[in-house]
């Protein structure tokens, strides 16, 4: 049986490639979320509502905080800012 040993350098390089691929997927998902958020905002405005729904934003913040702790709240704030567009 042949054992292949991975060097630390190779392990790091491979792991960085995986992180880059994951980041690309995350960016794509954020862009998709932004597009869906735009649809919701336009529908809300068309029906006479407000562009931003603060109680919904609080739900989003709570969800991210519950999943990831305090850093999750910061991530959610950034995500909400990206998805709001120009207020």
N, C-alpha and C positions, 0 to 999 in steps of 0.2 A: 504494500500500500504506500502510495506517495503522499507525503504531506507537503502542502504548499504553505509557506510562511509569508505572511504579509508584513512588510516593514512598517514601522510607525509612520514614515513619510507617505507611503502608499495609502495606508488607512486614512490618514488626514486628507490627502488629495481626493480619495473616493468619497469620503464623508462630505467634503466641501462641495463636490459635484451634486451629491444628493440634496444638500441644503439649497444650492442654487436652483435645482429643479423644483423643490418644494416652494421656494420663494416665488418662482414663476407661476406656480399654480395658485398661490395665495393672492398674488397681484391680479391674476385673471378672475378669481372669485370676487375680489374687491371691486373690480371694474364691472362685473356682472351685478353685484349688489348696488352699485351706484346707478346703473341703468334701471333696475327695478325700483329703486327709491325715487328716481325721476318720474316714473310712471305713476307711482302713488301720489307724489306731490302734485303733479298736474291734475290728476283726478280729484284730489281734495280741493284744489283751488277752483277747478271748473264747477264743482258742486257748492261753491261758496264757503268752503272751509279755509283754514289757515295752512300755510305751507309746512310748518313744523308742528308736530303733535308731541308736546312735552311729556305727557304721561307715557306715551309709547317709548320715547327716548329713555325715560327712567327705567322702563322694563328692560330695554337693551343693555343699559349700564349695569343693572342688577344681574342680568344673565351672564355677562362677561366677568363681572366681579366674582360671582359665585363659582364660575369655572376656573378663573385664573388668579383670583385675589386682586390686590391693589393694582398690580401692573395691568390686569385685565380691564380695569376701569379706565386707565390711561389709553389703552388700545381702543376701547370702545369710544372714548371721546374723540379720538383722531378719526375713527371710522365714521362716526356720526357727522363730524365736520366735513369729511370728504363727500359724504352722501347728501348732505343738505344742499350743496351747491352754494350759490350766492343768495344769502338771506336778505 
